[in-house]
Structures are given as structure tokens and as C-alpha cells.
Amino acid sequence: MFGRRIPFNQIAVATLVGVVGGVYIYRPIFEAPRKPLAAPDRDLKPDSEEQRAEATQQEVQANASATKD
């Protein structure tokens, strides 16, 4: 078994299977994408300064009440 040479066609098939397997792992063909490709219906706008301040204040209050218990 170890004394024989490997034929070129077997090396070519093994190389082809390895390359195709690596490409499939990198980018699956038959699996649906996880995220929809269409853009979301609503526009995402950045929060205003007042909304960020309110959110921060609410987080501080929630943390303070959690540490009291």
C-alpha cells in the first residue's frame, strides 16, 4: 500500500473535492441567508440628545434600584 504511487486522477479528484468543500464552507449555496436582503421598512434615525439623556438616567435609576436589593 505504501510502496505504490497515487495516480494523477485520484489526486485531481481529491483536490477538486477539497476546494469545493472549502468554498462551500466559506459561502454555503443551499442555505438561505439569515438576514433578509431587503432594506427595513422604517428609517433608522439617531436619537436626539434628550432621548439619550433620558435613557441614561433610566439606566442609572435601574442600576441603583437593583443594587439596593
N, C-alpha and C positions, 0 to 999 in steps of 0.2 A: 504494500500500500504506500509506504513512504518512498520507495525507490522509483516509482513511476512519475512521469511528468503529467501536469494538468493540461488538458487540451485547451486550445485558444477559445473554442466556442463555449466551454464551461466558464472560463474566466470572463468572457464577454457577457454571458447571461448573469453571472453573479454581480458584475459591475453595474449592469443595467438595473437589476433589482435593487441594489443598494442605492443608486442615485434616485430612482423613482420613489423608493421608500423615504429617503431624506427629504425630497421635495414635498411628498405628501404630509410628512410630519411638520414641515415648515409652513405649508399652506394647504389645509385639507380641502378637497374638492367636493366631496359628497356631503359635507356637514353644513347646515345652514348657518349664516353669520349670527352672532349673538346679539348684536345691536342692529336695529333697523337702519337701513341706509338713507331713508327719507329724513329730512330735517324736521325737528319738532314743530308742532303747530304754534306754540306760543314763543314769543321772542323773550330771550333771557336778558334782562336789564340789570345792571349793577344796583345794589342797594344804595339808598341815599344815606347821608351821614346820620340823620336822625334815626333811621331804622337800624343802622349798625350800633348806635349808642344804646338804643332800647334793648337790642338783643344782648349786648354785652352786660347791661345792667341786670337783665333777667337771668343770665348765666351766673352772675355773681351772687344774686339772691338765691338761686337754686343750690349753688355750692355751699352757701352759708347755712341754709336750712338742712342740707344733707350732713354737714359736719356737726350740727347740734345734736343729732340723734345718736 
